[in-house]
């Protein structure tokens, strides 16, 4: 899955990835400035997080009686098979295996006879090449046999409804992860021509393992799904390069026969109304094959799906219809449970919600809420996805929250007229892999406030060992995106574990309050959302013992941008840590590898409307900055390139503002080396410890920053 440039989680949650990252290199910077006590506490925290076992996906059998999941127990991922209540769990075994190899992405055949999975265990220790394996679960076996001998990157494994074919997204001749957060390859050769990857929908014969590429090389396929009769696929695609063009992708249908050609049924740039110029994602065929539902809206990147639900005729004969106009949640995943009914997973005010939407011709769809939970859920196939039995009455997902480490949860829906009805049985944990783990941070509460007519929500984490008689510093962690949201998940409380209140707001531009709320940030990034954040700080300070003189700000990606831009607009924050940010939208436009994403947010290119980009460029207001700022970035970040961090660092130095820039060798937009992740956390805590300590604001530099007053520009 293509993880987004500007969607990444707040800075501290980098460390939550420690358990599944590769070994570090010797290129990690030294001398973080953290005290011995801070380092000891970090070591304790990381040890606790390193004990967390991660689930990569879950699938439920068509009859709803069995569940398979992918789990990392520290020696590579493995697939396990169990009863739907979690009992009798057993490992799937392979004839050839080696230490650290992976098994992932379990998928049940619709007839329930086979379980497919992807694994590199049969290719030796020096290759990352994954192949498809099959388990004959119908005979009660747990041994997997190898089906394919691929030569390329394979993911998004699905079965055709006839159980005779499988589908994958396939990049022939390459096995490295394709995505916006991966470290960029050397940018040499004929730029835009050399090394351009082609990802296709490929079909695999479930009998002999033969592979046939379906979609043409002129299209880069991002997502796909099968028609109910297995004779067609629907997919989201655009011309290569894939890392740049998802924002201009269209929805295509194509038959599976050899001579079939793609047929565009939705082109957002030609669409009228609310879909015009937006993105499209997750197309799904209705059971009768006549309609396709999909999600359309302002999305920061593939993987951060959110918007309204649209329905279009599967032959493209009708225009797409928005069936959820003015909805106040953000649908993120969907599937059909009948020809006039959709099961939808949404972000609702920072929580996860499952609902049924009934379709009525010429009217908005009617919603019946099945269940809501303050937690993140996924089946591993997409953000907010769930695994379903064939009749959609049993479901399962990976669940995690601020207080609960990841576990597999399962539940059931009631039936009414053969379809799920309102009143789902609450999902319960069926595994206890991480049951012994407890958070090292304090409790989490949902907070809400009004800002310029908007209802805004966020999450507040309490410091460890909270004492209501004390006053605490607070760090605002801004999520990436801006089209994303903070939804509770395990491993996001590192700063709170170190003694800070942590406010994680979902200001305008975020998911969770409807598409109008998400689009309220267009051509206004850094302004309206900052005012929402400052209003949230005010609201928290009225109810909790936060020291207004010790406020910090941090974030990664879009949060890194906010951590650069906010100090040029307000003197409220006494310290900032900006991760993988951007300081100059005008120069950024020509430096990054995803310039297409900016058009929906700004309405025009920087060449056609430079003033819109200048309005949100921190570098244009650098003389107003007074906030000591630590800046960190990956050397090979192609999404928020390192020159953006250099530019901001240079400006702060010219203004005489305390600053430090750390560039991490070999890292891309998302950091993958343990030592680099730890180094970022140590440096961040040392920076905040220095400038948010009691009395730190009395020194000359930071004291001068207070002259503008809270929330005011100089």
Residue pairs with C-beta under 8 A, 6 or more apart in sequence:
1 155
1 156
1 179
1 302
1 303
1 382
2 178
2 179
2 180
2 222
2 242
2 243
2 246
2 301
2 302
2 303
3 179
3 180
3 181
3 301
3 303
3 670
4 180
4 181
4 300
4 301
4 302
4 303
4 304
4 480
4 481
4 484
4 557
5 180
5 181
5 300
5 301
5 480
5 557
5 592
5 594
5 597
5 639
5 640
5 669
6 300
6 301
6 480
6 481
6 482
6 484
6 557
6 558
6 561
6 597
6 639
6 640
7 300
7 301
7 303
7 304
7 479
7 480
7 481
7 483
7 484
7 557
7 558
8 181
8 480
8 556
8 557
8 559
8 580
8 669
8 670
9 16
9 479
9 480
9 492
9 556
10 477
10 478
10 479
10 480
10 486
10 492
10 504
10 554
10 555
10 556
10 559
11 477
11 554
11 555
11 556
11 559
11 577
11 579
11 680
11 684
12 477
12 492
12 493
12 494
12 495
12 502
12 554
12 681
12 684
13 491
13 492
13 494
14 556
14 579
14 670
14 671
14 677
14 680
14 681
15 45
15 46
15 49
15 491
15 494
15 677
15 678
15 680
15 681
16 49
16 52
16 490
16 491
16 492
16 494
17 491
17 672
17 677
18 46
18 49
18 50
18 674
18 677
18 678
19 49
19 50
19 51
19 52
19 53
19 54
19 72
19 74
20 54
20 72
21 672
21 673
21 674
21 677
22 672
22 673
22 674
23 673
23 674
24 673
24 674
24 675
24 676
25 665
25 666
25 673
25 675
27 664
27 665
27 666
28 664
28 673
28 675
28 676
28 679
29 662
29 664
29 679
32 679
32 682
32 683
32 686
33 682
33 683
33 686
33 687
33 690
34 42
34 682
34 683
34 685
34 686
34 689
35 686
35 689
38 498
38 682
38 685
38 686
38 689
39 682
41 497
41 498
42 498
42 678
42 681
42 682
42 685
44 440
45 440
45 494
45 497
45 498
46 678
48 437
48 440
49 491
51 434
51 437
52 405
52 406
52 434
52 437
52 490
52 491
53 71
53 72
53 73
53 74
53 406
53 433
53 434
54 71
54 72
54 406
55 69
55 70
55 71
55 72
55 380
55 398
55 406
55 407
55 408
55 433
56 70
56 71
56 72
56 77
56 104
56 105
56 380
57 69
57 70
57 104
57 105
57 106
57 378
57 379
57 380
57 381
57 398
58 67
58 68
58 69
58 70
58 106
58 379
58 380
58 387
58 396
58 397
58 398
58 408
59 67
59 68
59 69
59 106
59 107
59 108
59 115
59 379
59 387
59 396
60 66
60 67
60 68
60 84
60 108
60 387
60 388
60 389
60 394
60 395
60 396
60 410
61 67
61 68
61 84
61 108
61 112
61 137
61 389
62 108
62 110
62 111
62 112
62 389
62 390
63 112
63 389
63 390
64 84
64 389
64 390
64 391
64 393
64 394
64 412
65 83
65 84
66 81
66 82
66 83
66 84
66 137
67 81
67 82
67 83
67 84
67 86
67 387
67 396
67 408
67 410
67 430
68 79
68 80
68 81
68 82
68 92
68 106
68 108
68 115
68 117
69 79
69 80
69 82
69 106
69 398
69 408
69 431
70 77
70 78
70 79
70 80
70 103
70 104
70 105
70 106
70 117
70 380
71 77
71 78
71 79
71 80
71 433
72 78
75 99
75 100
76 99
76 100
76 101
76 102
76 103
77 102
77 103
77 104
78 91
78 92
78 103
79 91
79 92
79 103
79 104
79 106
79 115
79 117
80 89
80 90
80 91
80 92
81 89
81 90
81 92
81 115
81 135
81 137
81 142
82 88
82 89
82 90
82 430
84 394
84 396
84 410
84 430
85 410
85 430
86 408
86 410
86 429
86 430
86 431
89 431
90 142
91 142
92 103
92 115
92 117
92 135
92 142
92 143
92 144
93 142
93 143
93 144
94 103
94 119
94 121
94 122
94 133
94 143
94 144
94 146
95 122
95 143
95 145
95 146
96 121
96 122
97 121
97 122
98 121
98 124
98 125
99 125
100 125
101 119
101 120
101 121
101 125
102 118
102 119
102 120
102 121
102 130
103 117
103 118
103 119
103 121
103 133
103 144
104 117
104 118
104 119
104 380
105 117
105 118
105 155
105 156
105 157
105 380
106 115
106 116
106 117
107 115
107 116
107 117
107 157
107 158
107 159
107 166
108 114
108 115
108 116
108 137
108 159
109 115
109 116
109 159
109 163
109 206
110 159
110 160
110 161
110 162
110 163
110 390
111 163
112 137
112 138
113 136
113 137
113 138
113 163
114 134
114 135
114 136
114 137
114 138
114 163
114 206
115 134
115 135
115 137
116 132
116 133
116 134
116 135
116 147
116 157
116 159
116 166
117 132
117 133
117 135
117 144
117 157
118 130
118 131
118 132
118 133
118 154
118 155
118 157
119 130
119 131
119 133
119 144
120 127
120 128
120 129
120 130
120 131
122 131
122 133
122 146
123 129
123 131
127 175
128 175
128 176
129 150
129 151
129 152
129 175
130 150
130 153
130 154
130 155
130 175
131 146
131 147
131 148
131 149
131 150
131 154
132 146
132 147
132 148
132 150
132 154
132 157
132 166
132 168
132 204
132 209
133 144
133 145
133 146
133 147
134 144
134 145
134 147
134 206
135 141
135 142
135 143
135 144
135 145
136 145
146 209
147 204
147 206
147 209
148 204
148 209
148 211
149 209
150 170
150 211
151 172
151 173
152 170
152 171
152 172
152 173
152 174
152 175
153 170
153 171
153 174
153 175
153 176
153 177
153 178
153 199
154 168
154 169
154 170
154 171
154 202
155 168
155 169
156 167
156 168
156 169
156 223
156 224
156 381
157 166
157 167
157 168
158 166
158 167
158 168
158 224
158 225
158 226
159 165
159 166
159 167
159 206
159 226
160 166
160 167
160 203
160 226
160 230
161 226
161 227
161 228
161 229
161 230
162 229
162 230
163 206
164 205
164 206
164 207
164 230
165 203
165 204
165 205
165 206
165 230
165 256
166 203
166 204
166 206
167 201
167 202
167 203
167 204
167 224
167 226
167 233
168 201
168 202
168 204
169 199
169 200
169 201
169 202
169 221
169 222
169 223
169 224
170 199
170 200
170 201
170 202
170 211
170 213
171 178
171 197
171 198
171 199
171 200
172 198
172 200
172 213
174 197
176 182
178 197
178 199
178 242
178 243
179 243
180 243
180 301
180 593
180 594
180 638
180 639
180 669
181 639
181 668
181 669
181 670
182 668
182 669
182 670
183 634
183 635
183 636
183 637
183 666
183 667
183 668
183 672
184 593
184 636
184 637
184 638
184 668
185 195
187 638
188 194
189 195
192 241
196 240
196 241
197 220
197 240
197 241
197 242
198 217
198 220
198 240
199 220
199 221
199 222
199 242
200 213
200 214
200 215
200 216
200 217
200 219
200 221
201 213
201 214
201 215
201 221
201 224
201 233
201 235
202 211
202 212
202 213
202 214
203 211
203 212
203 214
203 256
204 210
204 211
205 211
212 258
214 233
214 254
214 256
214 260
215 221
215 235
215 237
215 252
215 254
215 262
216 261
216 262
218 239
219 237
219 238
219 239
219 240
219 252
219 262
220 237
220 238
220 239
220 240
220 241
220 242
220 245
221 235
221 236
221 237
222 235
222 236
222 237
222 238
222 242
222 246
222 249
222 302
223 235
223 236
223 281
223 282
223 283
223 302
224 233
224 234
224 235
224 236
225 233
225 234
225 235
225 283
225 284
225 285
226 232
226 233
226 285
227 233
227 234
227 253
227 285
227 289
227 314
228 285
228 286
228 287
228 288
228 289
229 289
230 256
231 255
231 256
232 253
232 254
232 255
232 256
233 253
233 254
233 256
234 251
234 252
234 253
234 265
234 283
234 284
234 285
234 292
234 314
235 251
235 252
235 253
235 254
235 283
236 246
236 249
236 250
236 251
236 252
236 280
236 281
236 283
237 249
237 250
237 252
237 262
238 245
238 246
238 248
238 249
238 250
239 245
241 593
243 593
243 594
243 638
244 593
244 594
244 595
244 596
245 596
246 279
246 301
246 302
246 596
246 597
247 279
247 594
247 596
247 597
247 599
247 600
248 268
248 269
248 596
248 599
249 279
249 280
250 264
250 266
250 267
250 268
250 280
251 264
251 265
251 266
251 280
251 283
251 292
251 294
251 312
252 262
252 263
252 264
252 265
253 262
253 263
253 265
253 292
253 314
253 315
253 316
254 260
254 261
254 262
254 263
263 316
264 316
265 292
265 312
265 313
265 314
265 315
265 316
266 275
266 280
266 283
266 294
266 310
266 312
266 316
266 320
268 275
268 276
268 277
268 278
268 279
268 280
268 296
269 276
269 277
271 319
271 320
272 319
273 322
274 296
274 308
274 322
274 325
274 515
275 296
275 310
275 320
275 322
277 599
277 600
277 603
278 296
278 297
278 298
278 299
278 307
278 600
279 296
279 297
279 298
279 299
279 307
279 600
280 294
280 295
280 296
280 310
281 294
281 295
281 296
281 299
281 302
281 305
281 307
282 294
282 295
282 305
282 333
282 334
282 382
283 292
283 293
283 294
284 292
284 293
284 294
284 334
284 335
284 336
285 291
285 292
285 314
285 336
286 292
286 293
286 314
286 336
286 339
287 336
287 338
287 339
288 339
289 314
290 313
290 314
290 339
291 311
291 312
291 313
291 314
291 339
292 311
292 312
292 313
292 314
293 309
293 310
293 311
293 334
293 336
293 342
294 309
294 310
294 312
294 320
295 305
295 306
295 307
295 308
295 309
295 310
295 331
295 332
295 333
295 334
296 307
296 308
296 310
296 320
296 322
297 306
297 307
297 308
297 330
297 483
297 515
297 518
297 519
298 307
298 483
298 515
298 518
298 519
298 522
298 600
298 601
299 305
299 306
299 307
299 483
300 480
300 481
300 482
300 483
300 484
300 558
300 597
301 594
301 597
303 382
303 383
304 383
304 481
304 483
304 484
304 511
305 332
305 333
305 382
305 383
305 384
306 330
306 331
306 332
306 347
306 483
306 484
306 485
306 511
306 518
307 330
307 331
307 515
307 518
308 322
308 323
308 324
308 325
308 327
308 331
308 515
309 322
309 323
309 324
309 331
309 334
309 342
309 344
309 357
309 365
310 320
310 321
310 322
310 323
311 320
311 321
311 323
311 359
312 318
312 319
312 320
312 321
323 357
323 359
323 364
323 365
324 331
324 357
324 364
324 365
325 364
326 364
326 514
326 516
327 364
327 367
327 514
327 515
328 513
328 514
328 517
329 346
329 347
329 348
329 349
329 353
329 512
329 513
329 514
330 346
330 347
330 348
330 485
330 511
330 512
330 513
330 514
330 515
330 518
331 344
331 345
331 346
332 345
332 346
332 347
332 382
332 383
332 384
332 511
333 344
333 345
333 382
333 383
333 384
333 385
333 386
334 342
334 343
334 344
334 345
335 342
335 343
335 388
335 392
336 342
336 343
337 343
337 356
337 392
337 419
337 420
338 418
338 419
340 358
340 359
340 360
341 356
341 357
341 358
341 359
341 419
342 356
342 357
342 359
342 365
343 354
343 355
343 356
343 388
343 392
343 420
344 354
344 355
344 356
344 357
344 367
345 352
345 353
345 354
345 377
345 384
345 385
345 386
346 352
346 353
346 354
346 355
346 384
347 353
347 384
347 485
347 487
347 511
347 512
348 372
348 512
349 446
349 448
349 457
349 506
349 512
349 513
350 374
350 446
350 457
350 458
350 459
350 485
350 486
350 487
350 488
350 506
350 512
351 372
351 373
351 374
351 375
351 446
351 487
351 488
352 372
352 373
352 374
352 375
352 376
352 377
352 384
352 487
353 369
353 371
353 372
353 373
354 369
354 370
354 371
354 372
354 386
354 424
355 367
355 368
355 369
355 370
356 367
356 368
356 370
356 419
356 420
356 421
356 422
357 365
357 366
357 367
357 368
358 365
358 366
358 368
359 365
360 366
368 421
368 422
369 422
370 413
370 420
370 422
370 423
370 424
371 411
371 424
371 426
371 427
373 399
373 401
373 427
374 401
374 444
374 446
374 488
375 399
375 400
375 401
375 404
375 487
375 488
375 489
376 399
376 400
376 401
376 487
376 488
376 489
377 384
377 385
377 386
377 397
377 398
377 399
377 409
378 384
378 385
378 386
378 397
378 398
379 385
379 386
379 387
379 396
379 397
379 398
380 398
385 397
386 395
386 396
386 397
387 395
387 396
387 397
388 394
388 395
389 395
391 415
391 418
392 413
392 419
392 420
393 412
393 413
393 414
393 415
393 420
394 410
394 411
394 412
394 413
395 410
395 411
395 412
395 413
395 427
396 408
396 409
396 410
396 411
396 427
396 430
397 408
397 409
397 427
398 406
398 407
398 408
398 409
399 406
399 407
399 408
399 409
399 427
399 429
400 406
400 407
400 488
400 489
400 490
400 491
401 444
401 488
401 489
401 490
402 439
402 441
402 444
402 459
402 461
402 488
402 489
402 490
402 492
402 493
403 439
403 443
403 444
403 488
404 490
405 434
405 435
405 437
405 490
406 433
406 434
406 490
407 429
407 430
407 431
407 432
407 433
407 434
407 435
408 429
408 430
408 431
409 427
409 428
409 429
409 430
410 427
410 428
410 430
411 424
411 425
411 426
411 427
411 428
412 424
412 425
413 420
413 421
413 424
413 425
414 420
414 421
414 422
414 423
414 424
414 425
415 421
429 435
439 490
439 493
439 497
440 464
440 493
440 497
441 461
441 462
441 463
441 464
441 493
441 494
441 496
441 497
441 502
442 461
442 462
442 463
442 464
442 465
442 466
442 493
442 496
443 461
443 462
443 466
444 459
444 460
444 461
444 462
444 488
444 493
445 459
445 460
445 462
446 457
446 458
446 459
446 460
447 457
447 458
447 459
447 460
447 503
447 536
447 539
447 540
447 543
448 455
448 456
448 457
448 458
448 539
449 456
449 535
449 536
449 538
449 539
450 456
450 535
451 507
451 508
451 531
451 532
451 535
451 536
452 528
452 531
452 532
452 535
454 508
454 513
454 517
454 520
454 532
455 513
456 505
456 506
456 507
456 508
456 513
456 532
456 535
456 536
457 505
457 506
457 512
457 513
458 486
458 503
458 504
458 505
458 506
458 507
458 536
459 486
459 488
459 503
459 504
460 501
460 502
460 503
460 504
460 540
460 544
461 492
461 493
461 495
461 496
461 501
461 502
461 504
462 496
462 501
463 472
463 496
463 498
463 499
463 500
463 501
464 496
464 497
464 498
464 499
465 499
466 472
468 545
469 545
470 545
471 545
471 546
471 547
472 499
472 500
472 501
472 545
472 546
472 547
472 550
473 499
473 500
473 501
473 546
473 547
473 550
473 551
473 552
473 688
473 692
474 500
474 501
474 502
474 503
474 537
474 540
474 546
474 547
474 550
474 551
474 552
475 495
475 500
475 501
475 502
475 503
475 551
475 552
475 553
475 554
475 688
475 692
476 502
476 503
476 504
476 505
476 533
476 536
476 537
476 551
476 552
476 553
476 554
476 573
477 486
477 495
477 502
477 503
477 504
477 554
477 555
477 559
478 504
478 505
478 533
478 553
478 554
478 555
478 558
478 559
478 562
478 563
479 485
479 486
479 504
479 506
479 510
479 555
479 558
479 559
480 555
480 556
480 557
480 558
480 559
481 509
481 510
481 557
481 558
482 509
482 510
482 521
482 525
482 529
482 558
483 509
483 510
483 511
483 518
484 510
484 511
484 558
485 506
485 510
485 511
485 512
486 492
486 504
486 505
486 506
486 510
492 504
493 502
494 681
495 502
495 554
495 684
495 685
495 688
496 502
498 685
500 552
500 688
500 692
501 540
501 544
501 546
503 536
503 537
503 540
505 532
505 533
505 536
506 512
506 513
507 528
507 529
507 530
507 532
507 533
507 536
508 517
508 518
508 520
508 521
508 528
508 529
508 532
509 517
509 518
509 520
509 521
509 525
509 528
509 529
510 517
510 518
511 518
520 528
521 528
521 529
521 601
522 600
522 601
522 602
522 603
523 601
523 602
523 603
523 612
523 615
524 615
524 616
525 561
525 601
525 616
526 561
526 562
526 565
526 566
526 569
526 616
526 618
527 569
527 615
527 616
529 562
530 562
530 565
530 566
530 569
530 570
533 562
533 566
534 570
534 572
534 710
534 711
537 546
537 551
537 572
540 546
541 548
548 572
548 710
549 574
549 697
549 706
550 574
550 692
550 693
550 694
550 696
550 697
551 572
551 573
551 574
551 692
552 573
552 574
552 575
552 576
552 577
552 688
552 691
552 692
553 562
553 563
553 566
553 567
553 573
553 575
553 576
553 577
553 627
554 563
554 576
554 577
554 578
554 579
554 684
555 561
555 562
555 563
555 578
555 579
555 581
556 579
556 580
556 581
557 579
557 580
557 581
557 639
557 640
557 669
559 579
559 581
560 578
560 579
560 580
560 581
560 582
560 640
561 578
561 581
561 582
561 583
561 618
561 640
562 581
563 576
563 577
563 578
563 579
563 581
563 629
564 576
564 578
564 581
564 582
564 583
564 618
564 629
564 631
564 648
565 583
565 616
565 617
565 618
565 621
566 572
566 573
566 576
567 573
567 576
567 618
567 625
567 626
567 627
567 629
568 618
568 621
568 622
568 624
568 625
568 713
569 621
569 624
569 713
570 708
570 710
570 711
570 712
570 713
571 626
571 627
571 705
571 706
571 707
571 708
571 709
571 710
571 712
571 714
572 710
572 711
573 627
574 627
574 628
574 691
574 692
574 696
574 697
574 702
574 705
575 627
575 628
575 629
575 630
575 687
575 688
575 690
575 691
575 692
576 627
576 628
576 629
576 630
577 629
577 630
577 631
577 632
577 683
577 684
577 687
577 688
578 629
578 630
578 631
578 632
578 645
578 648
579 632
579 633
579 680
580 632
580 633
580 634
580 637
580 639
580 640
580 645
580 669
581 631
581 633
581 640
581 644
581 645
581 648
582 588
582 640
582 644
583 617
583 618
583 619
583 644
583 645
583 647
583 648
583 651
584 617
584 618
584 619
584 620
584 644
584 647
585 598
585 606
585 613
585 614
585 616
585 617
586 606
586 610
586 613
586 614
586 617
587 643
587 644
587 647
588 640
588 641
588 644
589 595
589 598
589 605
589 606
589 613
590 606
591 641
591 643
591 644
592 638
592 639
592 640
592 641
593 638
593 639
594 638
594 639
595 605
598 605
598 606
599 605
602 609
602 612
602 613
603 609
603 612
604 612
606 613
614 620
618 625
618 648
618 651
619 647
619 648
619 651
621 713
622 648
622 651
622 652
622 654
622 655
623 655
624 708
624 713
624 714
625 651
625 652
625 655
625 657
626 657
626 701
626 702
626 704
626 705
626 708
626 714
627 657
627 702
627 705
628 657
628 658
628 659
628 687
628 690
628 691
628 701
628 702
629 648
629 652
629 657
629 658
629 659
630 659
630 660
630 662
630 683
630 684
630 687
631 645
631 648
631 649
631 659
631 660
631 661
631 662
632 645
632 661
632 662
632 663
632 664
632 680
632 683
633 640
633 642
633 644
633 645
633 661
633 662
633 663
633 664
634 642
634 663
634 664
634 666
634 667
634 668
634 669
634 670
634 671
635 642
635 663
635 664
635 665
635 666
635 667
636 666
636 667
636 668
637 667
637 668
637 669
638 668
638 669
639 668
639 669
640 669
642 663
645 661
645 663
646 661
649 659
649 660
649 661
652 658
652 659
653 659
656 701
657 701
658 691
658 701
660 683
660 687
662 679
662 680
662 683
664 671
664 673
664 676
664 679
664 680
666 673
667 673
667 676
671 677
671 680
690 696
691 697
691 702
696 702
697 703
697 705
697 706
707 714
708 714
